[in-house]
């Protein structure tokens, strides 16, 4: 029911801004397929929400629905974050937002080399693989590497940081 309420709220907002062509990308297969007419709607409250949504859809010249699973819908997360950051009214001029899509995840660009030409985690990786320390490491530095190493694990060639997961 909450999915329908959100859908109706967004349809009303699109009508207020005089949008005529609407492309709906939804991560609720239930709502998308029911509004497309591919699935039957049961339950009196849900039928009322669906009918209201269908009535609002008549205000648009062209409407398309596409189901987009949540894990594939990163753009919606970005837009929702931006929506929460800005409060706009009809008199506000908004600057355009330029977005770029990179083929490589952003965290791959953040790996910088240290002054010795190695990545920051090189000593940890060497210790985990071969139980060796850098040649000039002091006893304190060796102890630090052993302590830090416990926070990571190695899966083949990839070093992962251990995370503490709390369950309710």
N, C-alpha and C positions, 0 to 999 in steps of 0.2 A: 504494500500500500504506500509506503514511503517513496518507493521509486516512481509511482504514478504521481504522487503529490509534487515531487521535484520536477518531473516532466511537465506537468501542467503549469507550474510556476515559470519554468523556462519558456514554454510556449507563449504564455501571456507577455513575458518580457520581450520576446521576439516580435509579437504583434504590436506592442507599444512603440517599438522602434521602426515599425513599418517594413519589416523584412518580408520579402515575397517569395524568395527561394530559400528553402531550408534543407540542410543536410544534417541529419541527426545521427550521431555516433553514440551508441549507448553500451554500457558494460552490463546491463541487466537484460539477459536474453529473454526473460519473462516478458518484460515490457515491450521490447523491440518486436518480438515475434507476435505478440498479441495485437499491437498497434498495426502491424503489417497485415493482420487478419490470418496469419498462418497457424496460430494457436487459439483455442477457444478460451474465453474468459468466463470463469464461474465465480459465484459469490456475488451477492447483491451490491455490496460496497465496491468491489472491484469493477463490476459492470458499469456502475455509475461513473467511476473515475475514467474508465476506458471511453465511455460515451462522451464525457466532457472533453477529453483529449481529442477524440475524433471530430467533435464540433469545432474546437479551436483550430484544428488542422485545415478546416475549410477556408480559413482566412488566408492561406498561402496559395500561390500559384503552382508551385512545385515543391514536393516534399519527398525526400528519400530517407530511408532508415537503414542503418547498417549496425549489426552487432559487432562490437569490438571487445574481446576479452580484456579484463582489467590489467593483466600482466603485459598486454600489448599496447596499453593506452597511456603511455608516459606523457604524451602531450596534454591529456586531460589533467593529469596531476600538476603539470607546470601551469596551465591556465587557471586551475583552481587556486594555486598558490598566489598567482598574480591577482586574481579576483579578490582574495582576502587582503591583499596589500593595499589596493586602491579603492577608494570610495569616490564614485563619480555621480554627478547628476546631469541633467540635460544641458546645463550651462557650462559644463566643464569641457575644455578641449583636451583630448588625450593625445599624447605623443604616440607615434607608431612604434611598434616593437619589432625589431629585426631578429629573426631566429635562424640559426644554422644547425644543420645536422651533420655530425661528424661520424665517420665510419668506425673510428677507434674510440673506446670509452675514455672519458676525460681523465680518469685516474691513471691511465697509462702515460699521460703527458706530465704527470707530477713527479715521476721518478727522476730525481736529479742525481748527478754524480758528485761525490765528495771530492775534496782536494786531492786525494790519492788516486782518483780515477775510478773508484768503485762506488756502487750504490750504498746507501746508508745501512742496508741490511746485509752487506757482504760478509762481515765477520760472524754474524749470527748464522748465516747459511753455511759458511765454512765449518763452523763448530758442529752444526747439526749433521752435516754430511760426513766429515772426517775426524771430528773431535780434535781439531787443531785450532790454535790461536794465531793471531798476527805475530810475526817474528819479534816485534818490539813491544808486545803487550806486557804491562806490569801485572803483578799478582792481583791488584785491585781491579784492573781492566778485565782480567780473565774471570774473576768472580762476577763482575757485572755482566759479561757475556753469558755466563752460565745462568744467572738470574733472569736475564731478559729472554733467553732461549726457551724457558718454560712457558712463556706467553705465546709461543708460535708452534706450528707443526708443519711438517714437510710432506707434501703429497706429490710423489715423483719429482718433478722439477719446480713445483709451485710452492712458495712459502705463504702460509695462511696465518693470520693472527687468531688466537683462540678468543672466543667470546663467551661471556657468562650469560646464560639464558635463565631468566627467572620465570617460573610457571606459577600461576595462581592456585 
